Amino acid sequence: MKLDVFGREVEVVRVKETWVAYYLGNEGKKRLAQDISIPEDIMESEIVNYIADLCHEWATPRNSKVTIQ
């Protein structure tokens, strides 16, 4: 699932029983988002709200939402 997290592009994928987050770059590259830890028991439908709560410090008046891309 690709997300716009307060202006930052993040991809969250399920790997076996674990959620893994990646920062997406402009050239199609991605790197592990080590500062985003998602509990295993979070359901996919809860990811957007969880990420919004976790990363709320990133919010600005211009980038005030977490949305699915």
PEKA-V725989 format. One record per run of one state. SS is the DSSP state (H for helix, E for strand, L for the rest). FROM is the first residue (numbers start at 0). TO is the last residue. If there is no record, write none. Layout:
<<SS;FROM;TO> <SS;FROM;TO>>
This chain:
<<L;0;0> <E;1;4> <L;5;6> <E;7;14> <L;15;16> <E;17;23> <L;24;28> <E;29;31> <L;32;42> <H;43;53> <L;54;54> <H;55;57> <L;58;64> <E;65;67> <L;68;68>>
